[in-house]
Amino acid sequence: MARKKAALDFEQSLADLQTLVERLENGELSLEDSLAAFEQGIGLTRDCQAALAQAEQKVQILLERDGELAEAPFDADLPE
């Protein structure tokens, strides 16, 4: 279930980021609202990058396991 939640969180963050970009590109936000949206977008971008880094690590673990595709324990809380 954790995988589904992580995938949903990534998908939601990506959708929220796309919405923010569209609002910023529209050009109708005030400077204050634009800065707030930009700040929120930076947070969402970091969340997405972290999720992608974790997925990349998991793929690397799977590919390096004795040349065979086999799952290995993965600790998402390890420092980068």
C-alpha positions as CSV (number, residue, x, y, z in Angstrom):
1,M,0.0,0.0,0.0
2,A,2.9,2.4,0.6
3,R,3.9,2.1,-3.0
4,K,0.4,3.2,-4.2
5,K,0.4,6.1,-1.7
6,A,3.9,7.2,-2.9
7,A,2.8,7.0,-6.5
8,L,-0.4,8.9,-5.8
9,D,1.5,11.5,-3.8
10,F,3.9,12.0,-6.7
11,E,1.1,12.2,-9.2
12,Q,-0.8,14.7,-7.1
13,S,2.3,16.8,-6.5
14,L,3.0,16.8,-10.3
15,A,-0.6,17.8,-11.1
16,D,-0.5,20.5,-8.5
17,L,2.8,21.8,-9.9
18,Q,1.3,21.9,-13.4
19,T,-1.6,23.9,-12.1
20,L,0.7,26.3,-10.4
21,V,2.7,26.8,-13.6
22,E,-0.4,27.4,-15.6
23,R,-1.6,30.0,-13.1
24,L,1.8,31.7,-13.2
25,E,2.0,31.7,-17.0
26,N,-1.5,33.2,-17.2
27,G,0.0,36.4,-15.7
28,E,-3.1,37.4,-13.8
29,L,-1.7,36.9,-10.3
30,S,-0.5,39.7,-8.2
31,L,3.2,39.9,-7.3
32,E,2.4,38.6,-3.8
33,D,0.3,35.7,-5.1
34,S,2.9,34.9,-7.7
35,L,5.7,34.7,-5.1
36,A,3.5,32.5,-2.9
37,A,2.7,30.2,-5.9
38,F,6.4,30.1,-6.8
39,E,7.4,29.2,-3.3
40,Q,4.8,26.4,-3.3
41,G,6.1,25.2,-6.7
42,I,9.6,25.0,-5.3
43,G,8.3,22.7,-2.5
44,L,6.4,20.5,-4.9
45,T,9.4,20.3,-7.3
46,R,11.6,19.1,-4.4
47,D,9.0,16.5,-3.4
48,C,8.9,15.2,-7.0
49,Q,12.7,15.1,-7.2
50,A,12.9,13.2,-4.0
51,A,10.3,10.6,-5.2
52,L,12.1,10.2,-8.5
53,A,15.5,9.8,-6.7
54,Q,14.0,7.0,-4.6
55,A,12.5,5.3,-7.6
56,E,15.9,5.5,-9.4
57,Q,17.6,4.0,-6.3
58,K,15.2,1.1,-6.3
59,V,15.7,0.5,-10.0
60,Q,19.5,0.6,-9.5
61,I,19.2,-2.0,-6.6
62,L,17.1,-4.3,-8.8
63,L,19.5,-4.1,-11.8
64,E,22.7,-4.6,-9.8
65,R,21.7,-7.7,-7.9
66,D,23.9,-10.4,-9.3
67,G,22.8,-9.5,-12.8
68,E,19.3,-10.8,-12.0
69,L,16.2,-8.8,-11.4
70,A,15.4,-9.5,-7.8
71,E,14.1,-7.1,-5.2
72,A,16.3,-6.0,-2.3
73,P,15.5,-4.2,0.9
74,F,15.1,-0.5,0.3
75,D,15.2,2.1,3.0
76,A,13.6,5.3,1.7
77,D,14.9,7.2,4.8
78,L,18.6,6.9,4.0
79,P,20.3,10.2,3.5
80,E,21.1,11.2,-0.1
